[in-house]
Amino acid sequence: MEFKVTHQCPTSGARRGEVTTPHGRFETPVFMPVGTQGSVKALSPEDLDQAGVSILLANTYHLYLRPGHGLIERFGGLHRFMSWKGAILTDSGGYQVYSLSKLRKISEQGVTFQSHLDGSTHFIGPREAMEIQKALGADVIMAFDECAPYPADYDYVRNSVRLTSQWARICLECIRDDSQALFGIVQGGMYSELREQSAREIVSMGFDGYALGGLSVGEDRATRQQVVQQTVPFLPVERPRYLMGVGKPEDILDGVTAGIDMFDCVLPTRNARNGALFTKQGPLAIKNACYAEDDRPVDESCSCYTCTHFSRAYLRHLFMAKELLAYRLNTIHNLHYFMGFMGDIRQAIQEDRFADFRQAFFERSGG
């Protein structure tokens, strides 16, 4: 993987860059749709390509449990298995072990946990996480980390930082495909001194990129902003920076302002399935009765397949009738919105008007 900054905002940490991977190039700041099980829900790879998606995220934990990384490897890796030609990032599974397991036990070696599918017992540590991600064949893979809950006391988070650093060293020692970039993850909860400690330790190991984990776990926006702003200065400027699990447009703008390059979140796809659509004029709940006879598209300024072919009235009908097409059309629109939003951010950075772009967004949204 190669990364270079192509333009730096003169008034903030916002920057534009580009990443080259074995499966193509993508520009940053970038938003990665979440394809948890090797599929972005309701969409085909062609839909993703038409929306402008250049990199997506798949989940190590879920693909390990079903259908199994060994099977995917026998099919030629995740790209071939899901017929996706673009770049793929796989997370390490640490967050899912924390958030989904019915029962988990953390040790120095890793985490023993029960599957959320059938209650069976499994173990994933740093070596196992690397083995799974090597088999999946993703372009960017993540070091195995320990995600502290929120809130958590200082001693718990301090131990979480210790384990994350310990496991990160093991991940670096593991054999992986030469084409795979490995990112280290900074933990530390909401404690600034632990974030600094974790950042310094992880950066000293020399990863290909760096992620901020343990955020978007229940903390308020102001707290998250503070943690990101305090931590980014300890990350090297010549490596990509990834804010994990953060995806509200306002939070993306906060992250870009601080110097973050990569984002992922289930928000646009999950909201689409719940009938919550993003527009440049603000959110739109398609189930509302006021759209029952509305012949306008979701967003008159949008050029996506949904907006150029269907009315709000039709989309509301599909959603209220629980037709499967509703989920596809809504998701196409929301992802198109997010890809356009990121493109507008990159253009604003390039033209040295990012601060004005950010201010205009918050004035429209009331944020």
Secondary structure as UniProt FT lines:
FT   STRAND          2..8
FT   STRAND          15..21
FT   TURN            22..23
FT   STRAND          24..28
FT   STRAND          30..34
FT   TURN            36..37
FT   TURN            41..42
FT   HELIX           45..51
FT   STRAND          55..59
FT   HELIX           60..65
FT   TURN            66..67
FT   HELIX           69..74
FT   TURN            75..76
FT   HELIX           78..82
FT   STRAND          87..91
FT   HELIX           94..100
FT   STRAND          104..106
FT   STRAND          111..114
FT   TURN            116..118
FT   STRAND          121..124
FT   HELIX           126..136
FT   STRAND          140..142
FT   HELIX           154..173
FT   TURN            178..179
FT   STRAND          181..186
FT   TURN            189..190
FT   HELIX           192..203
FT   TURN            204..205
FT   STRAND          209..212
FT   HELIX           221..231
FT   HELIX           232..234
FT   TURN            237..238
FT   STRAND          241..243
FT   TURN            244..245
FT   HELIX           249..258
FT   STRAND          262..265
FT   HELIX           267..273
FT   TURN            274..275
FT   STRAND          276..277
FT   TURN            280..281
FT   STRAND          284..285
FT   TURN            286..287
FT   HELIX           289..291
FT   TURN            292..293
FT   TURN            300..301
FT   HELIX           305..309
FT   HELIX           312..320
FT   TURN            321..322
FT   HELIX           324..350
FT   TURN            351..352
FT   HELIX           354..365
//
